[in-house]
Amino acid sequence: MLPAMRVLLAEDQKKLAGFVRKALTEAGFTVDVVHDGDAACELATTRPYDGLVLDIMLPGRDGLSLLRLLRARHIATPVLFLTARGEISERIEGLELGADDYVAKPFDMAELVARVKALVRCGAHQPAGLLGVADLTIDLMRRHVTRGPRRIELTPREFGLLEFLARTPGRVVSRTQIIEKVWEYHFDPGTNVVDVHIARLRRKLCEGGEPDLIHAERGVGYKLEAPE
């Protein structure tokens, strides 16, 4: 039997945290719960987790600063943020810092569980082989990405997005296809999460001054293609 996936839940509303913990435990996860950002930081930086579920507005260290610290230390554990409905700017900032997903409160518990399952599957998936476009090389076994001699650090969600595009180079894939294959949602989440992740991935691929490899087809989707 495979060991249960371990998730860290950081939520200061103790009643809500209890409901989420119960739902995730019933879904087969092992769940550690904390109620402030400092405790979350201590565990997230010292223990291995398959996924982190973080409220943005935590007492002590807030969720965004915790994510910034984790990514600065090259801790690429997948992160899902819990946000209030009106925190649009915080959601975008979180995605740009390296979060993989977010759920707005109040949320449907079944949807949250489904998103956490997709989150940890994305982080755990490790197929074999190499993919490449132009001077970009994707090592699927070691989950390494290089552009020429330059190593590119990606979050699990960014890696999954790049891998999906690289498996069909030159072919346009729609946002719906990306949501279904990379996020494993079979519904429209009604957000710009794909576009935000594409923009962040583009920056990382081109930050050495190289030509862009990701191209948008207006109203259709995106493709990965070598420059002419």
WOCORDA-V532857 format. One record per helix or strand of 3 or more residues. SS is the DSSP state (H for helix, E for strand). FROM is the first residue (numbers start at 1). TO is the last residue. If there is no record, write none. Layout:
ss->(SS	SS)
from->(FROM	FROM)
to->(TO	TO)
//
This chain:
ss->(E	H	E	H	E	H	E	H	E	H	E	E	E	E	H	H	H	E	E)
from->(6	14	30	37	51	63	79	88	101	109	130	136	144	150	156	175	193	214	221)
to->(10	26	34	44	55	72	84	97	105	124	133	139	147	152	166	183	206	217	224)
//
